[in-house]
Amino acid sequence: MISSRQSALAAVARGDAEIGFTQISEVLATPGVDLVEPLPAEIQNYTTYTTAQPLAAKEPAATKVLVDFLLSPQAAAIFK
């Protein structure tokens, strides 16, 4: 059994394993590995990202620009 996500993908890429399970974004970014399809929704795990601006932020305007971008349709297309 492979102990970490990175090694699971490396094992698949080397041909030491036929199948591996990890986050889709990691699969897509790993040369030599193909995403067959996501797991069925009822057993799929999803990552939820959260954001907050610290009260003492040195650049609150920059924080707002970043958060606004992360919530934009453009960012959604990148994440998808």
Secondary structure, 3 states (H helix, E strand, C coil): CCCCHHHHHHHHHHCCCCCCCCCHHHHHCCCCCCCCCCCCCCCCCCCCCCCCCCCCCCCHHHHHHHHHHHCCHHHHHHHC
